[in-house]
């Protein structure tokens, strides 16, 4: 304890034991009472003037906590995944999108999982060739009809397309456009099974055609959130017709990360050549 504290302590001790008369005692009591009242008033005013805990700080802490939790979870639950789940929930409330989703299937071929979609009520399904490549045991799962065994009936590896046939009938199906016609920035929907999710509806826009070094024909480039598992997803225009089939993503020097899709024209060309 320093000298100043010692002095203060001594003064207090002397006040405690000093002899005083009744009148002085009354005045001291009144003075202390007034001081106590003043302290209480100041305390109340301080509490009133004190700002409530800012809501933005609460939300910031909540977001940080969620972010920390997300960081330790698998990539499946990354922030982009949360974003497309929210988008899918919103789009899925649309009756037309709900109907589209009924025709989109989960394709499982060995360890590979992708997307496909029925194009005829007899169970004819279009998907990517790389999804089913070299696999003999293939199954497809419809949202409502359930699980079916399927076989590969046509393969077009040069345009990464394959045709499957599910064992059943009266399947919901999507209509194919007569040709791949679009305007730049046209709005499109696509539905698939990205990451570990199924039946995810999303949207994007058409950028245009893109020439790839290992393809003889240009493919469609999309500004859209496409992830692993979207392979085989139908690209649906505003008229409800499939104009292309998603097969990959690419980092473009100009557009950044984009989706790539096989124009439906190539399916017609290959199937006609087969006949």
N, C-alpha and C positions, 0 to 999 in steps of 0.2 A: 504494500500500500504506500503511495507517495505522500509527501508532506502535506499537500493540499487536502487529500482525503483524510489524513490524520486530524487536521484542523477542523474540518467539517464534523467529523465524528465527535470530537471533544465538545463542540458547541451544542450539538444535539443532546449529548449526555447532560450538560449543564441545564438545558431547558427542561428536561424531564424531571429534574430534582429541585428546581427552584421553587421556593415557597411564594405563593401569591394569595391575595385576598379574594373574597367572593365576587366583588365587582369586576376585578380583572379576569377572574375565571369565566364570568358570564360573557364578557367581551371576547375572550379567546374562543369560547364555544360558538358564539355567533359568527365570529370571523371564520372559523373552521367549517361551520355549517355553510356559510356563503361560498367558501372555496370549493366545498364538496358539490354544492349545487352548480357552480360554474363549470366544474370538471365534467359533471354529468351532461350539462347542456352542450358543451363542446364535443363530447363524445357522440351524442345523438346527431349533431350537425355533421360531424365527420362521416357517420354511417350513412346519412342521407345523401351527402355530396359524393360519396364513394361510387364510382361508376360500376354498374353491373358487369359481370364477366362477359366480355365481348363474344357474341355468337361466332364471329369469324374465327376466333382462336379455338373455340370448341370444335368447329368443323375441320380446321386445319389439323388439330390433334387427331381427330377421327380418321381423316384421310391418310395421315402419316401411319397410323396404326394399321389401317387396311393395306396400305402400300407395303408395309413391313411383312404383313402376313402373306400377301401375294408373292413377295420376293422369295419366300421359302417354299412356295407350292410349285408343282410342275409347271412347265411352260404352257400347259393347257389352259391355265387360269391366269394368263398374262392380261395386262390392261387392254390390248387390242381384242383379246378374246371376250372380255367383259363387254367391250364396245359392240362387237358384232352380235353378241347375245341380246343386248338391249335393242339393237336394230331389228333383229329377227323377231323378237316379241312384238314389236310395234307393227312390222309388216304382216305378221301372221294373223293379226286381227282383221286384215282385209280379206273379204270373202273370196276374191279371185286368187289371191296368193294361197289361201287355204286349199283351194281346189288344185292349184299347180302342185302343191306338196304331196298330194295323194299319189301322184304318178312317179315320184322320185324315190329311188330305192338305195339301200345300203348294199354294196357289192363286196362280198368277202371271198377271196381266192387265196387259200393258204394263209400266209402271214400278211397279205396285202388287203387293205381296206380302202374302198373308194366309193364313188357315186355312179349311179346309172339312172336312166329314166325310160319308162315304157313309151313306145311310140305307136303301139297297136294294142287293141284289147285282148289279143291272143297271147300276150306276154312277151312280145318282141321288145327287147331292151337295148338301148344304145349306151355305150360306155367307152372308156379309153382302152386301147390295146395294152398299155403298160400296166393296167390294173389287174388284168387276168393272164398276162403273158406266162406261158409254160405251166399253167395250173390246170389240173384236170377236175378237181373238185371245187365247184363254185356254187355259192348260194346267194340269193337276193332276198331282201326283206322290205316289204311294202309297209307303209305306216298303219294301214287298216287291215289288209289281207293277211299279213304275217309273213312267215319264212317259206321260201320255195327253193328247190334245187333248180339249177339252170345249166345249160350247156352252151358252148360257143358254137355258133352257126356260121359266122363270117368273121374274118380277121383282115384288117387293112393297116398293117404296121407302119406303112410309109406315111400315113396321115394320122397315126395313133388313134384309130377307131376300131371297135369290135362290136359285133352284134350277138346278143345272148337271147336264149329262148327259155322262159320260165315255164315250169310244168303246171299249167292252170288255164283259166279262162275268165272272161269278163273283167279284165284288169282296167283300172283307170289309166288314161294315157294322155300325153301331150301332143299337140299338133305341130308338125314341122312346117316352117315357112317354105314356100316354093323355091325361094332363093335367098341368099344372104344380102338383103338390101338394108341400108342404114344411112343416116346422116351423122356427121361428126357431132359428138356429145349427146347422141340419142340415149335416153334413159333405158336401162335394162334391169331385169331381175335375174338372179341365179340362186339355185337351191342345191344344197349338198350336205356333206357330212365331214366338215373340217375338224381337224384335231380329234378329240374323243367325243364330239357331239354328233347328233343326227338331226336331219330335217331342218337345217339352218337356212332361213331365207335371208338374202341380202340384196343389195342393189349397187349399181355403178353406172358408168357411161362408156360409150364406144369412142375410142380415140381414133382408130383407123386401122389400116393394114400395116403389118410389119414383116419384113423379109428376114428370115433366119438363115444362117450359114449352112445348116445341115438339113434344110427343107427346100424342096424344089418349088413350092408354092408359098405365097405369103399367108400369114395367119392374122387373126383378128387380135388387136391389142385393146385391153380394157383398163379403165381406171376403176379398180374394184378391190376390196379386201379379200383376197383369195389365199387360202392356206392349204397345208397338207391335208388330203382327204377330200378336197374339192374336185379332184380329177374325175371327169365324167359328168360334171354338173351342167345342166342345160342353161343356156343363155337365152332368156325369154324377152321378146320385145313388148312394146305397149299394146300390141294387138293380141298378145297371148300366144305367140308362135315362137318356136325355137329357131334361132338363127345361127347358133354355134354351140360347140361343146368345149368346156374348159379343160385344158390339159396341163398347163404349167404356169409359172411366174417368171419374170425376168426383170433385171435392173437395167432400165433403158437410160442412156446417157442424157436424154432430154426430159423424158417423162418421169424418171425415177422408177420405183417398184410398180410393175404393172402385171396384169393377168393376161394370159394368152389363151386363145380359143380357136378350135378348128371350125372354119365356116361350114355350114350345113351343106353347101354346094359340093364339098368334097365327098360327103357321104353319098350323095346322089350319083356322082361321077363313078365312084368305086362300085356301088351296088349295080349300076347299069352295066358297067364293064364286066361284072361277074356274070350277069344274065346273058 
